[in-house]
Amino acid sequence: MKDTLATASPVISAQGVNLVFQTGDGPVHALKDVNLTINKGDFVSFIGPSGCGKTTFLRAIAALEQPTGGTLTVNGMAPDEARRGRAYGYVFQAAGLYPWRTIAGNIKLPLEIMGFDKAEQAARVERVLDLVDLAGFGKKFPWQLSGGMQQRASIARALAFDADILLMDEPFGALDEIVRDRLNEELLKLWARTGKTIGFVTHSIPEAVYLSTKIVVMSPRPGRITDVIDSPLPRERPLDIRDTPEFIQIAHRVREGLRAGHSDD
């Protein structure tokens, strides 16, 4: 990746963010005093136990949830304003492809909604299919693709309108380890080619360490940040980097952060 992408430039800033859901059984404190800065070109993974607020925080960045306290900005503006400015693409846990649309048709959907002309739609679909190594599959239907290929198509859809930020909510969690490893490698290559700022939710310690420039460790609910780890690993990472002492040391620190979060609860 080019050195210019490593230049610190705040893209997402959270200061004292709290989020409380009101339910029939009383208030649920999902996030508590979350402070975090994500810079341009960062690959940031959020890891923690189920229910710790990882996805809630990602959804707050995307203006899908509203904090009840503190300040959260995306590109220096409120998340809802950033959403209207098409600041991010969002990849959900399930691919969420419409079965009656071809892969190209699924990728085109947000472009149709945004009013891009047909020529521009076709050009963007072709470009993102190539980016995710699905060139030639545009006329296929989702049921004709494997789970891993469907998830790549979902990533292509999020990339189609070329937002600077890519938010990914545990996109590979349902895939087997072999497919997951391959998609991890491909995601790093895509990140290097595009220079996107990526926020990535995962339950996997090896995945978080392998992918990230920064790992955010969260506690059980109410979700707090127990550690933020700036990775010393090089940006180009073959899979066998997971056997190095540096990788194992970072994984150990993540594991300790998760334990500390439980003990503080």
MARDRENLUM-996236 format. One record per residue (C-alpha): residue number from 1; residue in three letters; x, y, z. Coordinates in nm, 2 decimals. Layout:
N
@k=NUM	r=Ala	east=X	north=Y	up=Z
...
This chain:
265
@k=1	r=Met	east=0.00	north=0.00	up=0.00
@k=2	r=Lys	east=0.12	north=0.35	up=-0.08
@k=3	r=Asp	east=0.27	north=0.54	up=0.21
@k=4	r=Thr	east=0.02	north=0.83	up=0.16
@k=5	r=Leu	east=-0.26	north=0.60	up=0.28
@k=6	r=Ala	east=-0.08	north=0.56	up=0.61
@k=7	r=Thr	east=-0.09	north=0.93	up=0.68
@k=8	r=Ala	east=-0.31	north=0.98	up=0.99
@k=9	r=Ser	east=-0.63	north=1.16	up=0.90
@k=10	r=Pro	east=-0.93	north=1.11	up=1.13
@k=11	r=Val	east=-1.23	north=0.95	up=0.95
@k=12	r=Ile	east=-1.44	north=0.82	up=1.24
@k=13	r=Ser	east=-1.43	north=0.98	up=1.59
@k=14	r=Ala	east=-1.62	north=0.86	up=1.89
@k=15	r=Gln	east=-1.60	north=1.06	up=2.22
@k=16	r=Gly	east=-1.78	north=0.93	up=2.52
@k=17	r=Val	east=-2.04	north=0.74	up=2.31
@k=18	r=Asn	east=-2.32	north=0.57	up=2.50
@k=19	r=Leu	east=-2.62	north=0.39	up=2.36
@k=20	r=Val	east=-2.91	north=0.26	up=2.56
@k=21	r=Phe	east=-3.20	north=0.06	up=2.41
@k=22	r=Gln	east=-3.54	north=0.10	up=2.58
@k=23	r=Thr	east=-3.71	north=-0.24	up=2.60
@k=24	r=Gly	east=-4.02	north=-0.39	up=2.76
@k=25	r=Asp	east=-3.80	north=-0.54	up=3.03
@k=26	r=Gly	east=-3.62	north=-0.21	up=3.10
@k=27	r=Pro	east=-3.32	north=-0.02	up=2.95
@k=28	r=Val	east=-3.03	north=-0.22	up=2.80
@k=29	r=His	east=-2.70	north=-0.04	up=2.81
@k=30	r=Ala	east=-2.53	north=-0.15	up=2.48
@k=31	r=Leu	east=-2.24	north=0.09	up=2.47
@k=32	r=Lys	east=-2.07	north=0.28	up=2.75
@k=33	r=Asp	east=-1.82	north=0.56	up=2.73
@k=34	r=Val	east=-1.67	north=0.45	up=2.39
@k=35	r=Asn	east=-1.37	north=0.66	up=2.28
@k=36	r=Leu	east=-1.21	north=0.58	up=1.95
@k=37	r=Thr	east=-1.04	north=0.74	up=1.65
@k=38	r=Ile	east=-1.02	north=0.56	up=1.32
@k=39	r=Asn	east=-0.78	north=0.72	up=1.06
@k=40	r=Lys	east=-0.80	north=0.72	up=0.68
@k=41	r=Gly	east=-0.67	north=0.39	up=0.54
@k=42	r=Asp	east=-0.70	north=0.20	up=0.87
@k=43	r=Phe	east=-0.83	north=-0.16	up=0.88
@k=44	r=Val	east=-0.99	north=-0.18	up=1.22
@k=45	r=Ser	east=-1.14	north=-0.50	up=1.37
@k=46	r=Phe	east=-1.38	north=-0.50	up=1.66
@k=47	r=Ile	east=-1.37	north=-0.82	up=1.87
@k=48	r=Gly	east=-1.55	north=-0.92	up=2.19
@k=49	r=Pro	east=-1.81	north=-1.17	up=2.32
@k=50	r=Ser	east=-2.16	north=-1.19	up=2.18
@k=51	r=Gly	east=-2.37	north=-0.90	up=2.29
@k=52	r=Cys	east=-2.08	north=-0.67	up=2.37
@k=53	r=Gly	east=-2.19	north=-0.39	up=2.13
@k=54	r=Lys	east=-1.95	north=-0.46	up=1.83
@k=55	r=Thr	east=-2.23	north=-0.46	up=1.58
@k=56	r=Thr	east=-2.42	north=-0.18	up=1.76
@k=57	r=Phe	east=-2.12	north=0.05	up=1.73
@k=58	r=Leu	east=-2.08	north=-0.04	up=1.36
@k=59	r=Arg	east=-2.45	north=0.03	up=1.31
@k=60	r=Ala	east=-2.41	north=0.36	up=1.49
@k=61	r=Ile	east=-2.13	north=0.47	up=1.25
@k=62	r=Ala	east=-2.37	north=0.38	up=0.97
@k=63	r=Ala	east=-2.66	north=0.58	up=1.12
@k=64	r=Leu	east=-2.86	north=0.26	up=1.16
@k=65	r=Glu	east=-2.86	north=0.32	up=1.54
@k=66	r=Gln	east=-2.86	north=0.65	up=1.73
@k=67	r=Pro	east=-2.63	north=0.70	up=2.03
@k=68	r=Thr	east=-2.80	north=0.83	up=2.34
@k=69	r=Gly	east=-2.49	north=1.02	up=2.46
@k=70	r=Gly	east=-2.15	north=1.14	up=2.36
@k=71	r=Thr	east=-2.03	north=1.25	up=2.01
@k=72	r=Leu	east=-1.98	north=1.03	up=1.70
@k=73	r=Thr	east=-1.87	north=1.18	up=1.37
@k=74	r=Val	east=-1.79	north=1.03	up=1.03
@k=75	r=Asn	east=-1.58	north=1.25	up=0.80
@k=76	r=Gly	east=-1.63	north=1.53	up=1.04
@k=77	r=Met	east=-2.01	north=1.52	up=1.02
@k=78	r=Ala	east=-2.30	north=1.34	up=1.20
@k=79	r=Pro	east=-2.34	north=0.98	up=1.08
@k=80	r=Asp	east=-2.68	north=1.05	up=0.93
@k=81	r=Glu	east=-2.53	north=1.33	up=0.72
@k=82	r=Ala	east=-2.24	north=1.11	up=0.62
@k=83	r=Arg	east=-2.49	north=0.84	up=0.51
@k=84	r=Arg	east=-2.67	north=1.09	up=0.29
@k=85	r=Gly	east=-2.33	north=1.18	up=0.14
@k=86	r=Arg	east=-2.27	north=0.81	up=0.06
@k=87	r=Ala	east=-1.97	north=0.79	up=0.28
@k=88	r=Tyr	east=-1.97	north=0.42	up=0.34
@k=89	r=Gly	east=-2.07	north=0.08	up=0.21
@k=90	r=Tyr	east=-2.21	north=-0.18	up=0.45
@k=91	r=Val	east=-2.16	north=-0.56	up=0.43
@k=92	r=Phe	east=-2.39	north=-0.76	up=0.65
@k=93	r=Gln	east=-2.34	north=-1.11	up=0.81
@k=94	r=Ala	east=-2.55	north=-1.27	up=0.54
@k=95	r=Ala	east=-2.49	north=-1.19	up=0.17
@k=96	r=Gly	east=-2.85	north=-1.07	up=0.14
@k=97	r=Leu	east=-2.87	north=-1.11	up=-0.24
@k=98	r=Tyr	east=-3.21	north=-1.11	up=-0.41
@k=99	r=Pro	east=-3.25	north=-1.46	up=-0.57
@k=100	r=Trp	east=-3.45	north=-1.33	up=-0.87
@k=101	r=Arg	east=-3.18	north=-1.09	up=-0.97
@k=102	r=Thr	east=-2.85	north=-1.19	up=-1.13
@k=103	r=Ile	east=-2.53	north=-1.11	up=-0.95
@k=104	r=Ala	east=-2.48	north=-0.80	up=-1.17
@k=105	r=Gly	east=-2.84	north=-0.71	up=-1.10
@k=106	r=Asn	east=-2.79	north=-0.73	up=-0.73
@k=107	r=Ile	east=-2.47	north=-0.51	up=-0.75
@k=108	r=Lys	east=-2.66	north=-0.26	up=-0.97
@k=109	r=Leu	east=-2.94	north=-0.21	up=-0.72
@k=110	r=Pro	east=-2.79	north=0.07	up=-0.51
@k=111	r=Leu	east=-2.67	north=0.24	up=-0.83
@k=112	r=Glu	east=-3.02	north=0.23	up=-0.97
@k=113	r=Ile	east=-3.16	north=0.38	up=-0.65
@k=114	r=Met	east=-2.89	north=0.65	up=-0.66
@k=115	r=Gly	east=-2.98	north=0.74	up=-1.02
@k=116	r=Phe	east=-2.67	north=0.64	up=-1.21
@k=117	r=Asp	east=-2.72	north=0.61	up=-1.58
@k=118	r=Lys	east=-2.71	north=0.26	up=-1.73
@k=119	r=Ala	east=-2.37	north=0.30	up=-1.89
@k=120	r=Glu	east=-2.22	north=0.40	up=-1.56
@k=121	r=Gln	east=-2.39	north=0.12	up=-1.38
@k=122	r=Ala	east=-2.25	north=-0.14	up=-1.63
@k=123	r=Ala	east=-1.90	north=0.01	up=-1.60
@k=124	r=Arg	east=-1.90	north=0.01	up=-1.22
@k=125	r=Val	east=-2.04	north=-0.35	up=-1.20
@k=126	r=Glu	east=-1.77	north=-0.47	up=-1.43
@k=127	r=Arg	east=-1.50	north=-0.30	up=-1.22
@k=128	r=Val	east=-1.61	north=-0.43	up=-0.88
@k=129	r=Leu	east=-1.67	north=-0.78	up=-1.01
@k=130	r=Asp	east=-1.31	north=-0.78	up=-1.12
@k=131	r=Leu	east=-1.20	north=-0.63	up=-0.78
@k=132	r=Val	east=-1.36	north=-0.93	up=-0.60
@k=133	r=Asp	east=-1.24	north=-1.19	up=-0.85
@k=134	r=Leu	east=-1.59	north=-1.26	up=-0.99
@k=135	r=Ala	east=-1.54	north=-1.14	up=-1.35
@k=136	r=Gly	east=-1.76	north=-1.34	up=-1.58
@k=137	r=Phe	east=-2.01	north=-1.43	up=-1.31
@k=138	r=Gly	east=-2.24	north=-1.12	up=-1.35
@k=139	r=Lys	east=-2.51	north=-1.32	up=-1.54
@k=140	r=Lys	east=-2.52	north=-1.60	up=-1.27
@k=141	r=Phe	east=-2.79	north=-1.61	up=-1.01
@k=142	r=Pro	east=-2.70	north=-1.62	up=-0.64
@k=143	r=Trp	east=-2.81	north=-1.99	up=-0.60
@k=144	r=Gln	east=-2.55	north=-2.08	up=-0.87
@k=145	r=Leu	east=-2.26	north=-1.95	up=-0.65
@k=146	r=Ser	east=-2.10	north=-2.09	up=-0.34
@k=147	r=Gly	east=-2.14	north=-1.92	up=-0.01
@k=148	r=Gly	east=-1.80	north=-1.75	up=-0.03
@k=149	r=Met	east=-1.87	north=-1.62	up=-0.38
@k=150	r=Gln	east=-2.21	north=-1.48	up=-0.27
@k=151	r=Gln	east=-2.03	north=-1.29	up=0.01
@k=152	r=Arg	east=-1.78	north=-1.16	up=-0.24
@k=153	r=Ala	east=-2.08	north=-1.04	up=-0.45
@k=154	r=Ser	east=-2.21	north=-0.87	up=-0.14
@k=155	r=Ile	east=-1.88	north=-0.69	up=-0.09
@k=156	r=Ala	east=-1.89	north=-0.59	up=-0.46
@k=157	r=Arg	east=-2.23	north=-0.44	up=-0.41
@k=158	r=Ala	east=-2.10	north=-0.23	up=-0.12
@k=159	r=Leu	east=-1.80	north=-0.11	up=-0.33
@k=160	r=Ala	east=-2.01	north=-0.02	up=-0.63
@k=161	r=Phe	east=-2.07	north=0.34	up=-0.55
@k=162	r=Asp	east=-1.70	north=0.38	up=-0.44
@k=163	r=Ala	east=-1.75	north=0.50	up=-0.08
@k=164	r=Asp	east=-1.43	north=0.56	up=0.11
@k=165	r=Ile	east=-1.54	north=0.36	up=0.41
@k=166	r=Leu	east=-1.64	north=-0.01	up=0.41
@k=167	r=Leu	east=-1.82	north=-0.14	up=0.72
@k=168	r=Met	east=-1.83	north=-0.52	up=0.75
@k=169	r=Asp	east=-2.04	north=-0.70	up=1.01
@k=170	r=Glu	east=-1.88	north=-1.05	up=1.05
@k=171	r=Pro	east=-1.91	north=-1.12	up=0.68
@k=172	r=Phe	east=-1.72	north=-1.45	up=0.69
@k=173	r=Gly	east=-1.85	north=-1.60	up=1.02
@k=174	r=Ala	east=-2.07	north=-1.86	up=0.85
@k=175	r=Leu	east=-1.80	north=-1.99	up=0.62
@k=176	r=Asp	east=-1.57	north=-2.29	up=0.67
@k=177	r=Glu	east=-1.21	north=-2.22	up=0.77
@k=178	r=Ile	east=-1.05	north=-2.29	up=0.43
@k=179	r=Val	east=-1.29	north=-2.05	up=0.25
@k=180	r=Arg	east=-1.25	north=-1.80	up=0.53
@k=181	r=Asp	east=-0.87	north=-1.80	up=0.49
@k=182	r=Arg	east=-0.89	north=-1.74	up=0.12
@k=183	r=Leu	east=-1.14	north=-1.45	up=0.16
@k=184	r=Asn	east=-0.92	north=-1.30	up=0.43
@k=185	r=Glu	east=-0.63	north=-1.30	up=0.18
@k=186	r=Glu	east=-0.85	north=-1.15	up=-0.09
@k=187	r=Leu	east=-0.99	north=-0.89	up=0.14
@k=188	r=Leu	east=-0.64	north=-0.77	up=0.23
@k=189	r=Lys	east=-0.55	north=-0.75	up=-0.14
@k=190	r=Leu	east=-0.87	north=-0.55	up=-0.21
@k=191	r=Trp	east=-0.79	north=-0.31	up=0.08
@k=192	r=Ala	east=-0.44	north=-0.26	up=-0.05
@k=193	r=Arg	east=-0.57	north=-0.19	up=-0.40
@k=194	r=Thr	east=-0.85	north=0.05	up=-0.30
@k=195	r=Gly	east=-0.71	north=0.23	up=0.01
@k=196	r=Lys	east=-1.06	north=0.20	up=0.18
@k=197	r=Thr	east=-1.10	north=0.26	up=0.55
@k=198	r=Ile	east=-1.24	north=-0.06	up=0.69
@k=199	r=Gly	east=-1.44	north=-0.14	up=1.01
@k=200	r=Phe	east=-1.47	north=-0.51	up=1.06
@k=201	r=Val	east=-1.66	north=-0.71	up=1.32
@k=202	r=Thr	east=-1.54	north=-1.06	up=1.41
@k=203	r=His	east=-1.54	north=-1.32	up=1.68
@k=204	r=Ser	east=-1.22	north=-1.47	up=1.56
@k=205	r=Ile	east=-0.89	north=-1.37	up=1.72
@k=206	r=Pro	east=-0.67	north=-1.50	up=1.44
@k=207	r=Glu	east=-0.89	north=-1.32	up=1.18
@k=208	r=Ala	east=-0.87	north=-0.99	up=1.38
@k=209	r=Val	east=-0.49	north=-1.01	up=1.41
@k=210	r=Tyr	east=-0.43	north=-1.12	up=1.05
@k=211	r=Leu	east=-0.65	north=-0.85	up=0.89
@k=212	r=Ser	east=-0.61	north=-0.54	up=1.10
@k=213	r=Thr	east=-0.39	north=-0.24	up=1.15
@k=214	r=Lys	east=-0.58	north=-0.17	up=1.47
@k=215	r=Ile	east=-0.77	north=-0.42	up=1.69
@k=216	r=Val	east=-1.04	north=-0.29	up=1.92
@k=217	r=Val	east=-1.11	north=-0.53	up=2.21
@k=218	r=Met	east=-1.45	north=-0.49	up=2.38
@k=219	r=Ser	east=-1.60	north=-0.60	up=2.71
@k=220	r=Pro	east=-1.93	north=-0.78	up=2.78
@k=221	r=Arg	east=-2.24	north=-0.55	up=2.80
@k=222	r=Pro	east=-2.23	north=-0.27	up=2.86
@k=223	r=Gly	east=-1.99	north=-0.25	up=2.57
@k=224	r=Arg	east=-1.67	north=-0.08	up=2.66
@k=225	r=Ile	east=-1.33	north=-0.07	up=2.49
@k=226	r=Thr	east=-1.08	north=-0.26	up=2.71
@k=227	r=Asp	east=-0.78	north=-0.23	up=2.47
@k=228	r=Val	east=-0.68	north=-0.08	up=2.14
@k=229	r=Ile	east=-0.39	north=-0.26	up=1.97
@k=230	r=Asp	east=-0.19	north=-0.09	up=1.69
@k=231	r=Ser	east=-0.05	north=-0.38	up=1.49
@k=232	r=Pro	east=0.32	north=-0.38	up=1.42
@k=233	r=Leu	east=0.27	north=-0.64	up=1.14
@k=234	r=Pro	east=0.36	north=-0.54	up=0.78
@k=235	r=Arg	east=0.07	north=-0.45	up=0.55
@k=236	r=Glu	east=0.15	north=-0.74	up=0.32
@k=237	r=Arg	east=0.07	north=-1.05	up=0.51
@k=238	r=Pro	east=0.10	north=-1.41	up=0.38
@k=239	r=Leu	east=-0.11	north=-1.66	up=0.57
@k=240	r=Asp	east=0.19	north=-1.82	up=0.73
@k=241	r=Ile	east=0.26	north=-1.49	up=0.92
@k=242	r=Arg	east=0.02	north=-1.65	up=1.17
@k=243	r=Asp	east=0.30	north=-1.88	up=1.28
@k=244	r=Thr	east=0.54	north=-1.59	up=1.37
@k=245	r=Pro	east=0.62	north=-1.48	up=1.72
@k=246	r=Glu	east=0.49	north=-1.13	up=1.65
@k=247	r=Phe	east=0.15	north=-1.26	up=1.54
@k=248	r=Ile	east=0.12	north=-1.50	up=1.84
@k=249	r=Gln	east=0.22	north=-1.21	up=2.08
@k=250	r=Ile	east=-0.06	north=-0.99	up=1.94
@k=251	r=Ala	east=-0.31	north=-1.27	up=1.96
@k=252	r=His	east=-0.21	north=-1.33	up=2.32
@k=253	r=Arg	east=-0.27	north=-0.96	up=2.40
@k=254	r=Val	east=-0.62	north=-0.98	up=2.24
@k=255	r=Arg	east=-0.70	north=-1.28	up=2.44
@k=256	r=Glu	east=-0.58	north=-1.11	up=2.76
@k=257	r=Gly	east=-0.79	north=-0.81	up=2.68
@k=258	r=Leu	east=-1.10	north=-1.03	up=2.64
@k=259	r=Arg	east=-1.03	north=-1.20	up=2.97
@k=260	r=Ala	east=-0.98	north=-0.86	up=3.14
@k=261	r=Gly	east=-1.32	north=-0.74	up=3.01
@k=262	r=His	east=-1.49	north=-1.04	up=3.16
@k=263	r=Ser	east=-1.32	north=-1.00	up=3.50
@k=264	r=Asp	east=-1.42	north=-0.63	up=3.51
@k=265	r=Asp	east=-1.78	north=-0.71	up=3.44
